[in-house]
Amino acid sequence: MTQRKSFGSDNHAGAHPDVLRAVMAANAGDAVAYGADERTERVTAELREAFRADSAFLVANGSGANVLGLSVLLRRHEAVICAESAHIDTDECGSAERLLGTKLLTVPARDGKLTPESIAERIPGHDDHFAQPGVVAVTQATEFGTCYTLAELRKVAEFCRLNGLRVYLDGARLANAAASLDCTLAELAECADVLSFGGTKNGAIGAEALIVMRPGLSDAVPYLRKQQTQLMSKMRFLAAQFEALLRDDLWRHNAARANAMARRLGAGAAAVPGVEVVHPVQANAVFARLHPRHIAALQREWFFHVWDERESVVRWMTAFDTTGADVDAFVCDIRATAAR
Ligand SMILES: Cc1ncc(COP(=O)(O)O)c(C=O)c1O
């Protein structure tokens, strides 16, 4: 437990008090298990409406949502095109490959974003020696804290439609993207066939939603979710977390606050000689290059990750509960350290 605010991850933050209150409220009495309770029905209906989706399913974590989402979209022989930086490739212990038996076709992606051109590079001929891509996976907001604009996302979606590819969107930080772009969840969702909506990084204890946009895709999801061990028996507690996040758009306030704190940190750090912010700060992450000696000195006082040791790039993340004072104290230390 750190005393100072961690800039290591939005996962380091605790849960929002409203989420904890909602979980406490859901604790009263008994409720039917496995999602057949009325709270889960109400919350999934709210999610369906917010996304203008065909169906919504609650799961416990983002990796589970990704595997489930891909499993809905993939045929047995198909591969997935994704950015080199995609969480499904870099940070999920190969679960898509292991559990789904698929192949990930990675693409170098500046600022973590795919384009029709970069996707086209990985589409082979219809030759049975080549893995045939069936799905394109995008992340919004990206792993580099950037956001596809709606126009960029629509271009990718249109390219995929024309080429018979389905779109999976990893929305572990979809809230941050919606707040950054000042758009609705439905506007982001219409560019995907299936997507996840992350609660955990947005103030939940641990809850994500899988959103299915097209009717033909929904039928198998309950069975796939159970097979993949993501059907929680005490589902009411997952539902309660989303109930709190959806009430009065708490999710958007939380994301906007985290984004604003990242902008403040990015601007503060960029003004320090010797510090270079290497990606646009469009969500709740700042990637910065600074001298390895300064990184080591800062890490004695603050928690954050070195993203790329060779390039001397670190990742600083903010969360829904990061304050201006947290950021200012950190920037003050960055400045003092860099001046030494
Ligand atoms: C972009 C992205 N997708 C998915 C996940 C997976 O979430 P979880 O750790 O809950 O499995 C993360 C977690 O950091 C993430 O950053």
The ligand as an SDF file (V2000), in Angstrom:
LIG
                    3D

 16 16  0  0  0  0  0  0  0  0999 V2000
   -6.3660   -2.3950  -22.8040 C   0  0  0  0  0  0  0  0  0  0  0  0
   -6.6190   -3.4680  -21.7880 C   0  0  0  0  0  0  0  0  0  0  0  0
   -7.4250   -4.4850  -22.1130 N   0  0  0  0  0  0  0  0  0  0  0  0
   -7.6770   -5.4780  -21.2490 C   0  0  0  0  0  0  0  0  0  0  0  0
   -7.1290   -5.4790  -19.9750 C   0  0  0  0  0  0  0  0  0  0  0  0
   -7.3750   -6.6740  -19.1140 C   0  0  0  0  0  0  0  0  0  0  0  0
   -7.9830   -6.4420  -17.9380 O   0  0  0  0  0  0  0  0  0  0  0  0
   -7.8460   -7.4490  -16.7040 P   0  0  0  0  0  0  0  0  0  0  0  0
   -6.5360   -7.1880  -16.0720 O   0  0  0  0  0  0  0  0  0  0  0  0
   -9.0230   -7.0840  -15.8690 O   0  0  0  0  0  0  0  0  0  0  0  0
   -7.9420   -8.8430  -17.2180 O   0  0  0  0  0  0  0  0  0  0  0  0
   -6.2910   -4.4330  -19.5940 C   0  0  0  0  0  0  0  0  0  0  0  0
   -5.7010   -4.4070  -18.2410 C   0  0  0  0  0  0  0  0  0  0  0  0
   -4.8100   -3.6870  -17.9210 O   0  0  0  0  0  0  0  0  0  0  0  0
   -6.0150   -3.4040  -20.5310 C   0  0  0  0  0  0  0  0  0  0  0  0
   -5.1850   -2.4020  -20.2370 O   0  0  0  0  0  0  0  0  0  0  0  0
  1  2  1  0
  2  3  1  0
  2 15  2  0
  3  4  2  0
  4  5  1  0
  5  6  1  0
  5 12  2  0
  6  7  1  0
  7  8  1  0
  8  9  2  0
  8 10  1  0
  8 11  1  0
 12 13  1  0
 12 15  1  0
 13 14  2  0
 15 16  1  0
M  END
$$$$
